Amino acid sequence: MYQRKYSWTKQQCKQLWKDIIRAGKNDSIEGHFAGSIVYIGKGVYRSTAVPQLLVIDGQQRLTTLTLLLIALRKVIEGSEGTFDVTKKKIQTVT
């Protein structure tokens, strides 16, 4: 109902990537505000028997970050190298 077409351009993705790199390179940065997420919680809105969260605002960020994590997982999976982050850690992040 509230979802709109994915519309981030390369510019928004580049800015997000710059923010991630900046935060990752600086140990004194303990977090990064990626924007707010607005949703209707479990049990409030339900169109099926499966509990769902209905995202009202933040779809672009959630989608982009999810795609980034999927890409990272695939790179790790196909690499012979060793990383602090593993495919399993990415899949089970809570």
PyMOL Python script that loads the backbone (N, CA, C, O; Angstrom):
from pymol import cmd

cmd.read_pdbstr("""\
ATOM      1  N   MET A   1       0.820  -1.188   0.000  1.00  0.00           N
ATOM      2  CA  MET A   1       0.000   0.000   0.000  1.00  0.00           C
ATOM      3  C   MET A   1       0.876   1.269   0.000  1.00  0.00           C
ATOM      4  O   MET A   1       0.598   2.214  -0.738  1.00  0.00           O
ATOM      5  N   TYR A   2       1.924   1.283   0.824  1.00  0.00           N
ATOM      6  CA  TYR A   2       2.768   2.476   0.930  1.00  0.00           C
ATOM      7  C   TYR A   2       4.016   2.382   0.055  1.00  0.00           C
ATOM      8  O   TYR A   2       4.742   3.367  -0.085  1.00  0.00           O
ATOM      9  N   GLN A   3       4.273   1.229  -0.530  1.00  0.00           N
ATOM     10  CA  GLN A   3       5.503   1.018  -1.278  1.00  0.00           C
ATOM     11  C   GLN A   3       5.488   1.827  -2.570  1.00  0.00           C
ATOM     12  O   GLN A   3       4.449   1.975  -3.215  1.00  0.00           O
ATOM     13  N   ARG A   4       6.643   2.340  -2.932  1.00  0.00           N
ATOM     14  CA  ARG A   4       6.765   3.029  -4.204  1.00  0.00           C
ATOM     15  C   ARG A   4       7.921   2.394  -4.974  1.00  0.00           C
ATOM     16  O   ARG A   4       8.703   1.624  -4.418  1.00  0.00           O
ATOM     17  N   LYS A   5       8.016   2.723  -6.241  1.00  0.00           N
ATOM     18  CA  LYS A   5       9.054   2.170  -7.097  1.00  0.00           C
ATOM     19  C   LYS A   5      10.439   2.580  -6.578  1.00  0.00           C
ATOM     20  O   LYS A   5      10.644   3.715  -6.149  1.00  0.00           O
ATOM     21  N   TYR A   6      11.368   1.645  -6.626  1.00  0.00           N
ATOM     22  CA  TYR A   6      12.741   1.939  -6.228  1.00  0.00           C
ATOM     23  C   TYR A   6      13.279   3.043  -7.128  1.00  0.00           C
ATOM     24  O   TYR A   6      13.236   2.922  -8.352  1.00  0.00           O
ATOM     25  N   SER A   7      13.781   4.107  -6.536  1.00  0.00           N
ATOM     26  CA  SER A   7      14.178   5.252  -7.360  1.00  0.00           C
ATOM     27  C   SER A   7      15.540   5.838  -7.007  1.00  0.00           C
ATOM     28  O   SER A   7      15.874   6.927  -7.474  1.00  0.00           O
ATOM     29  N   TRP A   8      16.325   5.153  -6.206  1.00  0.00           N
ATOM     30  CA  TRP A   8      17.650   5.688  -5.910  1.00  0.00           C
ATOM     31  C   TRP A   8      18.483   5.685  -7.183  1.00  0.00           C
ATOM     32  O   TRP A   8      18.425   4.754  -7.986  1.00  0.00           O
ATOM     33  N   THR A   9      19.254   6.743  -7.343  1.00  0.00           N
ATOM     34  CA  THR A   9      20.158   6.849  -8.488  1.00  0.00           C
ATOM     35  C   THR A   9      21.568   6.478  -8.030  1.00  0.00           C
ATOM     36  O   THR A   9      21.799   6.187  -6.856  1.00  0.00           O
ATOM     37  N   LYS A  10      22.495   6.495  -8.971  1.00  0.00           N
ATOM     38  CA  LYS A  10      23.896   6.218  -8.620  1.00  0.00           C
ATOM     39  C   LYS A  10      24.395   7.200  -7.561  1.00  0.00           C
ATOM     40  O   LYS A  10      25.191   6.830  -6.698  1.00  0.00           O
ATOM     41  N   GLN A  11      23.935   8.436  -7.623  1.00  0.00           N
ATOM     42  CA  GLN A  11      24.400   9.455  -6.680  1.00  0.00           C
ATOM     43  C   GLN A  11      24.058   9.085  -5.239  1.00  0.00           C
ATOM     44  O   GLN A  11      24.914   9.191  -4.360  1.00  0.00           O
ATOM     45  N   GLN A  12      22.824   8.653  -4.979  1.00  0.00           N
ATOM     46  CA  GLN A  12      22.448   8.247  -3.621  1.00  0.00           C
ATOM     47  C   GLN A  12      23.246   7.017  -3.180  1.00  0.00           C
ATOM     48  O   GLN A  12      23.676   6.929  -2.030  1.00  0.00           O
ATOM     49  N   CYS A  13      23.439   6.068  -4.102  1.00  0.00           N
ATOM     50  CA  CYS A  13      24.220   4.866  -3.773  1.00  0.00           C
ATOM     51  C   CYS A  13      25.679   5.221  -3.492  1.00  0.00           C
ATOM     52  O   CYS A  13      26.284   4.677  -2.569  1.00  0.00           O
ATOM     53  N   LYS A  14      26.241   6.126  -4.284  1.00  0.00           N
ATOM     54  CA  LYS A  14      27.626   6.570  -4.058  1.00  0.00           C
ATOM     55  C   LYS A  14      27.767   7.240  -2.698  1.00  0.00           C
ATOM     56  O   LYS A  14      28.738   6.998  -1.980  1.00  0.00           O
ATOM     57  N   GLN A  15      26.800   8.082  -2.345  1.00  0.00           N
ATOM     58  CA  GLN A  15      26.861   8.755  -1.047  1.00  0.00           C
ATOM     59  C   GLN A  15      26.793   7.750   0.092  1.00  0.00           C
ATOM     60  O   GLN A  15      27.545   7.861   1.060  1.00  0.00           O
ATOM     61  N   LEU A  16      25.906   6.779  -0.010  1.00  0.00           N
ATOM     62  CA  LEU A  16      25.812   5.737   1.015  1.00  0.00           C
ATOM     63  C   LEU A  16      27.138   4.984   1.118  1.00  0.00           C
ATOM     64  O   LEU A  16      27.619   4.726   2.221  1.00  0.00           O
ATOM     65  N   TRP A  17      27.732   4.631  -0.021  1.00  0.00           N
ATOM     66  CA  TRP A  17      28.999   3.908  -0.026  1.00  0.00           C
ATOM     67  C   TRP A  17      30.104   4.748   0.623  1.00  0.00           C
ATOM     68  O   TRP A  17      30.901   4.224   1.401  1.00  0.00           O
ATOM     69  N   LYS A  18      30.156   6.044   0.309  1.00  0.00           N
ATOM     70  CA  LYS A  18      31.148   6.937   0.934  1.00  0.00           C
ATOM     71  C   LYS A  18      30.962   6.972   2.451  1.00  0.00           C
ATOM     72  O   LYS A  18      31.940   6.956   3.199  1.00  0.00           O
ATOM     73  N   ASP A  19      29.714   7.020   2.901  1.00  0.00           N
ATOM     74  CA  ASP A  19      29.428   7.016   4.336  1.00  0.00           C
ATOM     75  C   ASP A  19      29.897   5.717   4.989  1.00  0.00           C
ATOM     76  O   ASP A  19      30.462   5.735   6.082  1.00  0.00           O
ATOM     77  N   ILE A  20      29.661   4.596   4.316  1.00  0.00           N
ATOM     78  CA  ILE A  20      30.080   3.290   4.849  1.00  0.00           C
ATOM     79  C   ILE A  20      31.597   3.220   4.938  1.00  0.00           C
ATOM     80  O   ILE A  20      32.140   2.795   5.958  1.00  0.00           O
ATOM     81  N   ILE A  21      32.282   3.631   3.881  1.00  0.00           N
ATOM     82  CA  ILE A  21      33.756   3.604   3.867  1.00  0.00           C
ATOM     83  C   ILE A  21      34.317   4.529   4.947  1.00  0.00           C
ATOM     84  O   ILE A  21      35.247   4.158   5.663  1.00  0.00           O
ATOM     85  N   ARG A  22      33.754   5.730   5.063  1.00  0.00           N
ATOM     86  CA  ARG A  22      34.228   6.684   6.083  1.00  0.00           C
ATOM     87  C   ARG A  22      34.076   6.095   7.479  1.00  0.00           C
ATOM     88  O   ARG A  22      35.003   6.159   8.287  1.00  0.00           O
ATOM     89  N   ALA A  23      32.913   5.523   7.764  1.00  0.00           N
ATOM     90  CA  ALA A  23      32.682   4.943   9.089  1.00  0.00           C
ATOM     91  C   ALA A  23      33.558   3.716   9.319  1.00  0.00           C
ATOM     92  O   ALA A  23      34.022   3.482  10.436  1.00  0.00           O
ATOM     93  N   GLY A  24      33.784   2.935   8.272  1.00  0.00           N
ATOM     94  CA  GLY A  24      34.605   1.725   8.407  1.00  0.00           C
ATOM     95  C   GLY A  24      36.082   1.999   8.605  1.00  0.00           C
ATOM     96  O   GLY A  24      36.784   1.191   9.214  1.00  0.00           O
ATOM     97  N   LYS A  25      36.561   3.118   8.105  1.00  0.00           N
ATOM     98  CA  LYS A  25      37.982   3.453   8.216  1.00  0.00           C
ATOM     99  C   LYS A  25      38.336   4.144   9.524  1.00  0.00           C
ATOM    100  O   LYS A  25      39.514   4.239   9.869  1.00  0.00           O
ATOM    101  N   ASN A  26      37.347   4.624  10.252  1.00  0.00           N
ATOM    102  CA  ASN A  26      37.603   5.426  11.439  1.00  0.00           C
ATOM    103  C   ASN A  26      37.043   4.715  12.673  1.00  0.00           C
ATOM    104  O   ASN A  26      35.828   4.663  12.863  1.00  0.00           O
ATOM    105  N   ASP A  27      37.928   4.167  13.511  1.00  0.00           N
ATOM    106  CA  ASP A  27      37.495   3.431  14.706  1.00  0.00           C
ATOM    107  C   ASP A  27      36.779   4.308  15.726  1.00  0.00           C
ATOM    108  O   ASP A  27      36.073   3.798  16.595  1.00  0.00           O
ATOM    109  N   SER A  28      36.958   5.632  15.625  1.00  0.00           N
ATOM    110  CA  SER A  28      36.287   6.503  16.587  1.00  0.00           C
ATOM    111  C   SER A  28      34.811   6.729  16.221  1.00  0.00           C
ATOM    112  O   SER A  28      34.040   7.232  17.039  1.00  0.00           O
ATOM    113  N   ILE A  29      34.424   6.362  15.006  1.00  0.00           N
ATOM    114  CA  ILE A  29      33.017   6.464  14.597  1.00  0.00           C
ATOM    115  C   ILE A  29      32.320   5.186  15.045  1.00  0.00           C
ATOM    116  O   ILE A  29      32.599   4.103  14.529  1.00  0.00           O
ATOM    117  N   GLU A  30      31.414   5.318  16.004  1.00  0.00           N
ATOM    118  CA  GLU A  30      30.760   4.139  16.580  1.00  0.00           C
ATOM    119  C   GLU A  30      29.454   3.789  15.892  1.00  0.00           C
ATOM    120  O   GLU A  30      28.873   2.743  16.180  1.00  0.00           O
ATOM    121  N   GLY A  31      28.984   4.625  15.004  1.00  0.00           N
ATOM    122  CA  GLY A  31      27.734   4.351  14.315  1.00  0.00           C
ATOM    123  C   GLY A  31      27.504   5.352  13.214  1.00  0.00           C
ATOM    124  O   GLY A  31      28.257   6.313  13.051  1.00  0.00           O
ATOM    125  N   HIS A  32      26.455   5.112  12.465  1.00  0.00           N
ATOM    126  CA  HIS A  32      26.102   6.021  11.384  1.00  0.00           C
ATOM    127  C   HIS A  32      24.585   6.059  11.266  1.00  0.00           C
ATOM    128  O   HIS A  32      23.944   5.014  11.162  1.00  0.00           O
ATOM    129  N   PHE A  33      24.020   7.233  11.282  1.00  0.00           N
ATOM    130  CA  PHE A  33      22.583   7.375  11.120  1.00  0.00           C
ATOM    131  C   PHE A  33      22.248   7.308   9.638  1.00  0.00           C
ATOM    132  O   PHE A  33      22.609   8.203   8.873  1.00  0.00           O
ATOM    133  N   ALA A  34      21.559   6.249   9.236  1.00  0.00           N
ATOM    134  CA  ALA A  34      21.219   6.042   7.828  1.00  0.00           C
ATOM    135  C   ALA A  34      19.811   6.518   7.508  1.00  0.00           C
ATOM    136  O   ALA A  34      19.300   6.249   6.420  1.00  0.00           O
ATOM    137  N   GLY A  35      19.190   7.208   8.422  1.00  0.00           N
ATOM    138  CA  GLY A  35      17.842   7.697   8.196  1.00  0.00           C
ATOM    139  C   GLY A  35      16.838   6.902   9.005  1.00  0.00           C
ATOM    140  O   GLY A  35      17.152   5.844   9.550  1.00  0.00           O
ATOM    141  N   SER A  36      15.641   7.423   9.073  1.00  0.00           N
ATOM    142  CA  SER A  36      14.615   6.761   9.867  1.00  0.00           C
ATOM    143  C   SER A  36      13.884   5.711   9.044  1.00  0.00           C
ATOM    144  O   SER A  36      13.812   5.795   7.818  1.00  0.00           O
ATOM    145  N   ILE A  37      13.350   4.731   9.740  1.00  0.00           N
ATOM    146  CA  ILE A  37      12.511   3.696   9.143  1.00  0.00           C
ATOM    147  C   ILE A  37      11.167   3.784   9.855  1.00  0.00           C
ATOM    148  O   ILE A  37      11.105   3.701  11.082  1.00  0.00           O
ATOM    149  N   VAL A  38      10.111   3.948   9.103  1.00  0.00           N
ATOM    150  CA  VAL A  38       8.771   4.014   9.679  1.00  0.00           C
ATOM    151  C   VAL A  38       8.011   2.784   9.213  1.00  0.00           C
ATOM    152  O   VAL A  38       7.953   2.491   8.019  1.00  0.00           O
ATOM    153  N   TYR A  39       7.425   2.062  10.170  1.00  0.00           N
ATOM    154  CA  TYR A  39       6.697   0.844   9.813  1.00  0.00           C
ATOM    155  C   TYR A  39       5.518   0.639  10.749  1.00  0.00           C
ATOM    156  O   TYR A  39       5.442   1.221  11.831  1.00  0.00           O
ATOM    157  N   ILE A  40       4.601  -0.207  10.295  1.00  0.00           N
ATOM    158  CA  ILE A  40       3.489  -0.635  11.136  1.00  0.00           C
ATOM    159  C   ILE A  40       3.883  -1.998  11.674  1.00  0.00           C
ATOM    160  O   ILE A  40       4.228  -2.897  10.908  1.00  0.00           O
ATOM    161  N   GLY A  41       3.832  -2.151  12.983  1.00  0.00           N
ATOM    162  CA  GLY A  41       4.336  -3.339  13.643  1.00  0.00           C
ATOM    163  C   GLY A  41       3.481  -4.582  13.523  1.00  0.00           C
ATOM    164  O   GLY A  41       2.354  -4.559  13.029  1.00  0.00           O
ATOM    165  N   LYS A  42       4.062  -5.654  13.992  1.00  0.00           N
ATOM    166  CA  LYS A  42       3.459  -6.975  13.983  1.00  0.00           C
ATOM    167  C   LYS A  42       2.059  -6.952  14.611  1.00  0.00           C
ATOM    168  O   LYS A  42       1.858  -6.416  15.701  1.00  0.00           O
ATOM    169  N   GLY A  43       1.113  -7.540  13.903  1.00  0.00           N
ATOM    170  CA  GLY A  43      -0.222  -7.677  14.445  1.00  0.00           C
ATOM    171  C   GLY A  43      -1.130  -6.485  14.215  1.00  0.00           C
ATOM    172  O   GLY A  43      -2.349  -6.610  14.337  1.00  0.00           O
ATOM    173  N   VAL A  44      -0.566  -5.334  13.884  1.00  0.00           N
ATOM    174  CA  VAL A  44      -1.380  -4.151  13.660  1.00  0.00           C
ATOM    175  C   VAL A  44      -2.005  -4.206  12.268  1.00  0.00           C
ATOM    176  O   VAL A  44      -3.178  -3.875  12.092  1.00  0.00           O
ATOM    177  N   TYR A  45      -1.226  -4.621  11.296  1.00  0.00           N
ATOM    178  CA  TYR A  45      -1.694  -4.721   9.923  1.00  0.00           C
ATOM    179  C   TYR A  45      -1.328  -6.106   9.420  1.00  0.00           C
ATOM    180  O   TYR A  45      -0.156  -6.479   9.450  1.00  0.00           O
ATOM    181  N   ARG A  46      -2.282  -6.859   8.970  1.00  0.00           N
ATOM    182  CA  ARG A  46      -1.997  -8.210   8.528  1.00  0.00           C
ATOM    183  C   ARG A  46      -2.914  -8.580   7.366  1.00  0.00           C
ATOM    184  O   ARG A  46      -4.137  -8.546   7.502  1.00  0.00           O
ATOM    185  N   SER A  47      -2.325  -8.933   6.228  1.00  0.00           N
ATOM    186  CA  SER A  47      -3.123  -9.357   5.080  1.00  0.00           C
ATOM    187  C   SER A  47      -3.085 -10.869   4.915  1.00  0.00           C
ATOM    188  O   SER A  47      -3.860 -11.424   4.136  1.00  0.00           O
ATOM    189  N   THR A  48      -2.193 -11.544   5.639  1.00  0.00           N
ATOM    190  CA  THR A  48      -2.101 -13.000   5.632  1.00  0.00           C
ATOM    191  C   THR A  48      -1.900 -13.472   7.061  1.00  0.00           C
ATOM    192  O   THR A  48      -1.829 -12.665   7.987  1.00  0.00           O
ATOM    193  N   ALA A  49      -1.808 -14.775   7.232  1.00  0.00           N
ATOM    194  CA  ALA A  49      -1.570 -15.334   8.557  1.00  0.00           C
ATOM    195  C   ALA A  49      -0.117 -15.152   8.998  1.00  0.00           C
ATOM    196  O   ALA A  49       0.198 -15.337  10.174  1.00  0.00           O
ATOM    197  N   VAL A  50       0.770 -14.793   8.068  1.00  0.00           N
ATOM    198  CA  VAL A  50       2.185 -14.606   8.380  1.00  0.00           C
ATOM    199  C   VAL A  50       2.388 -13.183   8.882  1.00  0.00           C
ATOM    200  O   VAL A  50       2.076 -12.232   8.166  1.00  0.00           O
ATOM    201  N   PRO A  51       2.911 -13.014  10.112  1.00  0.00           N
ATOM    202  CA  PRO A  51       3.153 -11.660  10.631  1.00  0.00           C
ATOM    203  C   PRO A  51       4.131 -10.904   9.730  1.00  0.00           C
ATOM    204  O   PRO A  51       5.142 -11.460   9.300  1.00  0.00           O
ATOM    205  N   GLN A  52       3.833  -9.663   9.453  1.00  0.00           N
ATOM    206  CA  GLN A  52       4.674  -8.858   8.576  1.00  0.00           C
ATOM    207  C   GLN A  52       4.852  -7.465   9.159  1.00  0.00           C
ATOM    208  O   GLN A  52       4.020  -6.981   9.926  1.00  0.00           O
ATOM    209  N   LEU A  53       5.957  -6.831   8.776  1.00  0.00           N
ATOM    210  CA  LEU A  53       6.141  -5.412   9.039  1.00  0.00           C
ATOM    211  C   LEU A  53       5.852  -4.688   7.742  1.00  0.00           C
ATOM    212  O   LEU A  53       6.367  -5.066   6.689  1.00  0.00           O
ATOM    213  N   LEU A  54       5.056  -3.679   7.804  1.00  0.00           N
ATOM    214  CA  LEU A  54       4.748  -2.890   6.625  1.00  0.00           C
ATOM    215  C   LEU A  54       5.569  -1.603   6.701  1.00  0.00           C
ATOM    216  O   LEU A  54       5.301  -0.729   7.525  1.00  0.00           O
ATOM    217  N   VAL A  55       6.572  -1.503   5.826  1.00  0.00           N
ATOM    218  CA  VAL A  55       7.455  -0.338   5.826  1.00  0.00           C
ATOM    219  C   VAL A  55       6.756   0.814   5.118  1.00  0.00           C
ATOM    220  O   VAL A  55       6.324   0.690   3.972  1.00  0.00           O
ATOM    221  N   ILE A  56       6.655   1.929   5.816  1.00  0.00           N
ATOM    222  CA  ILE A  56       5.999   3.118   5.272  1.00  0.00           C
ATOM    223  C   ILE A  56       7.039   4.097   4.742  1.00  0.00           C
ATOM    224  O   ILE A  56       6.823   4.734   3.711  1.00  0.00           O
ATOM    225  N   ASP A  57       8.160   4.221   5.436  1.00  0.00           N
ATOM    226  CA  ASP A  57       9.232   5.096   4.978  1.00  0.00           C
ATOM    227  C   ASP A  57      10.562   4.438   5.276  1.00  0.00           C
ATOM    228  O   ASP A  57      10.762   3.903   6.367  1.00  0.00           O
ATOM    229  N   GLY A  58      11.476   4.471   4.315  1.00  0.00           N
ATOM    230  CA  GLY A  58      12.799   3.872   4.484  1.00  0.00           C
ATOM    231  C   GLY A  58      13.040   2.727   3.529  1.00  0.00           C
ATOM    232  O   GLY A  58      14.064   2.050   3.626  1.00  0.00           O
ATOM    233  N   GLN A  59      12.109   2.491   2.594  1.00  0.00           N
ATOM    234  CA  GLN A  59      12.239   1.377   1.665  1.00  0.00           C
ATOM    235  C   GLN A  59      13.517   1.463   0.829  1.00  0.00           C
ATOM    236  O   GLN A  59      14.177   0.449   0.603  1.00  0.00           O
ATOM    237  N   GLN A  60      13.867   2.654   0.374  1.00  0.00           N
ATOM    238  CA  GLN A  60      15.047   2.822  -0.480  1.00  0.00           C
ATOM    239  C   GLN A  60      16.318   2.402   0.265  1.00  0.00           C
ATOM    240  O   GLN A  60      17.152   1.676  -0.276  1.00  0.00           O
ATOM    241  N   ARG A  61      16.457   2.870   1.517  1.00  0.00           N
ATOM    242  CA  ARG A  61      17.645   2.526   2.307  1.00  0.00           C
ATOM    243  C   ARG A  61      17.687   1.039   2.626  1.00  0.00           C
ATOM    244  O   ARG A  61      18.732   0.402   2.495  1.00  0.00           O
ATOM    245  N   LEU A  62      16.558   0.486   3.042  1.00  0.00           N
ATOM    246  CA  LEU A  62      16.516  -0.946   3.368  1.00  0.00           C
ATOM    247  C   LEU A  62      16.850  -1.804   2.151  1.00  0.00           C
ATOM    248  O   LEU A  62      17.604  -2.772   2.254  1.00  0.00           O
ATOM    249  N   THR A  63      16.291  -1.450   1.012  1.00  0.00           N
ATOM    250  CA  THR A  63      16.550  -2.209  -0.215  1.00  0.00           C
ATOM    251  C   THR A  63      18.014  -2.107  -0.614  1.00  0.00           C
ATOM    252  O   THR A  63      18.642  -3.116  -0.934  1.00  0.00           O
ATOM    253  N   THR A  64      18.555  -0.906  -0.598  1.00  0.00           N
ATOM    254  CA  THR A  64      19.946  -0.702  -1.000  1.00  0.00           C
ATOM    255  C   THR A  64      20.906  -1.424  -0.060  1.00  0.00           C
ATOM    256  O   THR A  64      21.844  -2.076  -0.519  1.00  0.00           O
ATOM    257  N   LEU A  65      20.684  -1.316   1.244  1.00  0.00           N
ATOM    258  CA  LEU A  65      21.557  -1.997   2.202  1.00  0.00           C
ATOM    259  C   LEU A  65      21.425  -3.510   2.096  1.00  0.00           C
ATOM    260  O   LEU A  65      22.415  -4.225   2.254  1.00  0.00           O
ATOM    261  N   THR A  66      20.230  -4.008   1.832  1.00  0.00           N
ATOM    262  CA  THR A  66      20.038  -5.448   1.650  1.00  0.00           C
ATOM    263  C   THR A  66      20.796  -5.930   0.420  1.00  0.00           C
ATOM    264  O   THR A  66      21.470  -6.959   0.472  1.00  0.00           O
ATOM    265  N   LEU A  67      20.695  -5.199  -0.684  1.00  0.00           N
ATOM    266  CA  LEU A  67      21.424  -5.566  -1.899  1.00  0.00           C
ATOM    267  C   LEU A  67      22.933  -5.525  -1.670  1.00  0.00           C
ATOM    268  O   LEU A  67      23.665  -6.374  -2.178  1.00  0.00           O
ATOM    269  N   LEU A  68      23.393  -4.540  -0.908  1.00  0.00           N
ATOM    270  CA  LEU A  68      24.816  -4.446  -0.590  1.00  0.00           C
ATOM    271  C   LEU A  68      25.272  -5.659   0.222  1.00  0.00           C
ATOM    272  O   LEU A  68      26.334  -6.220  -0.047  1.00  0.00           O
ATOM    273  N   LEU A  69      24.483  -6.062   1.207  1.00  0.00           N
ATOM    274  CA  LEU A  69      24.837  -7.235   2.014  1.00  0.00           C
ATOM    275  C   LEU A  69      24.823  -8.516   1.184  1.00  0.00           C
ATOM    276  O   LEU A  69      25.667  -9.390   1.382  1.00  0.00           O
ATOM    277  N   ILE A  70      23.883  -8.633   0.267  1.00  0.00           N
ATOM    278  CA  ILE A  70      23.846  -9.805  -0.617  1.00  0.00           C
ATOM    279  C   ILE A  70      25.092  -9.842  -1.488  1.00  0.00           C
ATOM    280  O   ILE A  70      25.696 -10.901  -1.661  1.00  0.00           O
ATOM    281  N   ALA A  71      25.483  -8.692  -2.040  1.00  0.00           N
ATOM    282  CA  ALA A  71      26.684  -8.625  -2.870  1.00  0.00           C
ATOM    283  C   ALA A  71      27.929  -8.977  -2.055  1.00  0.00           C
ATOM    284  O   ALA A  71      28.792  -9.719  -2.524  1.00  0.00           O
ATOM    285  N   LEU A  72      28.020  -8.448  -0.840  1.00  0.00           N
ATOM    286  CA  LEU A  72      29.154  -8.750   0.032  1.00  0.00           C
ATOM    287  C   LEU A  72      29.213 -10.237   0.348  1.00  0.00           C
ATOM    288  O   LEU A  72      30.287 -10.837   0.319  1.00  0.00           O
ATOM    289  N   ARG A  73      28.080 -10.827   0.646  1.00  0.00           N
ATOM    290  CA  ARG A  73      28.014 -12.262   0.918  1.00  0.00           C
ATOM    291  C   ARG A  73      28.511 -13.070  -0.273  1.00  0.00           C
ATOM    292  O   ARG A  73      29.253 -14.037  -0.102  1.00  0.00           O
ATOM    293  N   LYS A  74      28.104 -12.678  -1.489  1.00  0.00           N
ATOM    294  CA  LYS A  74      28.524 -13.392  -2.694  1.00  0.00           C
ATOM    295  C   LYS A  74      30.025 -13.261  -2.935  1.00  0.00           C
ATOM    296  O   LYS A  74      30.671 -14.221  -3.354  1.00  0.00           O
ATOM    297  N   VAL A  75      30.580 -12.084  -2.673  1.00  0.00           N
ATOM    298  CA  VAL A  75      32.021 -11.891  -2.839  1.00  0.00           C
ATOM    299  C   VAL A  75      32.782 -12.780  -1.855  1.00  0.00           C
ATOM    300  O   VAL A  75      33.760 -13.429  -2.226  1.00  0.00           O
ATOM    301  N   ILE A  76      32.334 -12.805  -0.618  1.00  0.00           N
ATOM    302  CA  ILE A  76      32.990 -13.643   0.393  1.00  0.00           C
ATOM    303  C   ILE A  76      32.879 -15.108   0.022  1.00  0.00           C
ATOM    304  O   ILE A  76      33.846 -15.861   0.138  1.00  0.00           O
ATOM    305  N   GLU A  77      31.704 -15.508  -0.421  1.00  0.00           N
ATOM    306  CA  GLU A  77      31.450 -16.904  -0.791  1.00  0.00           C
ATOM    307  C   GLU A  77      32.365 -17.352  -1.933  1.00  0.00           C
ATOM    308  O   GLU A  77      32.833 -18.491  -1.939  1.00  0.00           O
ATOM    309  N   GLY A  78      32.618 -16.474  -2.888  1.00  0.00           N
ATOM    310  CA  GLY A  78      33.429 -16.837  -4.048  1.00  0.00           C
ATOM    311  C   GLY A  78      34.910 -16.573  -3.881  1.00  0.00           C
ATOM    312  O   GLY A  78      35.675 -16.764  -4.826  1.00  0.00           O
ATOM    313  N   SER A  79      35.333 -16.140  -2.707  1.00  0.00           N
ATOM    314  CA  SER A  79      36.726 -15.767  -2.492  1.00  0.00           C
ATOM    315  C   SER A  79      37.476 -16.838  -1.712  1.00  0.00           C
ATOM    316  O   SER A  79      36.902 -17.557  -0.894  1.00  0.00           O
ATOM    317  N   GLU A  80      38.756 -16.920  -1.985  1.00  0.00           N
ATOM    318  CA  GLU A  80      39.632 -17.823  -1.245  1.00  0.00           C
ATOM    319  C   GLU A  80      40.196 -17.150   0.006  1.00  0.00           C
ATOM    320  O   GLU A  80      40.789 -17.811   0.858  1.00  0.00           O
ATOM    321  N   GLY A  81      40.012 -15.851   0.110  1.00  0.00           N
ATOM    322  CA  GLY A  81      40.576 -15.084   1.212  1.00  0.00           C
ATOM    323  C   GLY A  81      39.862 -15.331   2.530  1.00  0.00           C
ATOM    324  O   GLY A  81      38.834 -16.007   2.585  1.00  0.00           O
ATOM    325  N   THR A  82      40.430 -14.768   3.592  1.00  0.00           N
ATOM    326  CA  THR A  82      39.793 -14.836   4.902  1.00  0.00           C
ATOM    327  C   THR A  82      39.361 -13.428   5.295  1.00  0.00           C
ATOM    328  O   THR A  82      40.052 -12.446   5.019  1.00  0.00           O
ATOM    329  N   PHE A  83      38.210 -13.354   5.942  1.00  0.00           N
ATOM    330  CA  PHE A  83      37.620 -12.069   6.300  1.00  0.00           C
ATOM    331  C   PHE A  83      37.126 -12.125   7.735  1.00  0.00           C
ATOM    332  O   PHE A  83      36.801 -13.197   8.245  1.00  0.00           O
ATOM    333  N   ASP A  84      37.069 -10.955   8.393  1.00  0.00           N
ATOM    334  CA  ASP A  84      36.461 -10.879   9.718  1.00  0.00           C
ATOM    335  C   ASP A  84      34.960 -11.107   9.629  1.00  0.00           C
ATOM    336  O   ASP A  84      34.347 -11.642  10.553  1.00  0.00           O
ATOM    337  N   VAL A  85      34.377 -10.699   8.514  1.00  0.00           N
ATOM    338  CA  VAL A  85      32.949 -10.902   8.277  1.00  0.00           C
ATOM    339  C   VAL A  85      32.804 -12.156   7.430  1.00  0.00           C
ATOM    340  O   VAL A  85      33.513 -12.329   6.439  1.00  0.00           O
ATOM    341  N   THR A  86      31.886 -13.029   7.822  1.00  0.00           N
ATOM    342  CA  THR A  86      31.663 -14.246   7.072  1.00  0.00           C
ATOM    343  C   THR A  86      30.281 -14.254   6.436  1.00  0.00           C
ATOM    344  O   THR A  86      29.407 -13.472   6.807  1.00  0.00           O
ATOM    345  N   LYS A  87      30.100 -15.139   5.483  1.00  0.00           N
ATOM    346  CA  LYS A  87      28.791 -15.295   4.843  1.00  0.00           C
ATOM    347  C   LYS A  87      27.724 -15.594   5.890  1.00  0.00           C
ATOM    348  O   LYS A  87      26.622 -15.049   5.839  1.00  0.00           O
ATOM    349  N   LYS A  88      28.058 -16.460   6.834  1.00  0.00           N
ATOM    350  CA  LYS A  88      27.103 -16.832   7.867  1.00  0.00           C
ATOM    351  C   LYS A  88      26.743 -15.635   8.758  1.00  0.00           C
ATOM    352  O   LYS A  88      25.578 -15.462   9.116  1.00  0.00           O
ATOM    353  N   LYS A  89      27.732 -14.813   9.114  1.00  0.00           N
ATOM    354  CA  LYS A  89      27.462 -13.629   9.929  1.00  0.00           C
ATOM    355  C   LYS A  89      26.531 -12.664   9.207  1.00  0.00           C
ATOM    356  O   LYS A  89      25.662 -12.058   9.833  1.00  0.00           O
ATOM    357  N   ILE A  90      26.701 -12.518   7.904  1.00  0.00           N
ATOM    358  CA  ILE A  90      25.841 -11.626   7.132  1.00  0.00           C
ATOM    359  C   ILE A  90      24.414 -12.168   7.106  1.00  0.00           C
ATOM    360  O   ILE A  90      23.461 -11.406   7.271  1.00  0.00           O
ATOM    361  N   GLN A  91      24.262 -13.453   6.905  1.00  0.00           N
ATOM    362  CA  GLN A  91      22.935 -14.066   6.808  1.00  0.00           C
ATOM    363  C   GLN A  91      22.200 -14.068   8.135  1.00  0.00           C
ATOM    364  O   GLN A  91      20.969 -14.058   8.149  1.00  0.00           O
ATOM    365  N   THR A  92      22.918 -14.081   9.252  1.00  0.00           N
ATOM    366  CA  THR A  92      22.262 -14.226  10.549  1.00  0.00           C
ATOM    367  C   THR A  92      22.309 -12.956  11.397  1.00  0.00           C
ATOM    368  O   THR A  92      22.042 -13.003  12.598  1.00  0.00           O
ATOM    369  N   VAL A  93      22.643 -11.833  10.789  1.00  0.00           N
ATOM    370  CA  VAL A  93      22.710 -10.580  11.530  1.00  0.00           C
ATOM    371  C   VAL A  93      21.330 -10.251  12.100  1.00  0.00           C
ATOM    372  O   VAL A  93      20.315 -10.359  11.412  1.00  0.00           O
ATOM    373  N   THR A  94      21.317  -9.847  13.376  1.00  0.00           N
ATOM    374  CA  THR A  94      20.032  -9.527  14.017  1.00  0.00           C
ATOM    375  C   THR A  94      20.048  -8.116  14.537  1.00  0.00           C
ATOM    376  O   THR A  94      19.059  -7.658  15.109  1.00  0.00           O
TER     377      THR A  94
END
""", "prot")
cmd.dss("prot")
cmd.show_as("cartoon", "prot")
cmd.util.cbc("prot")
cmd.orient("prot")
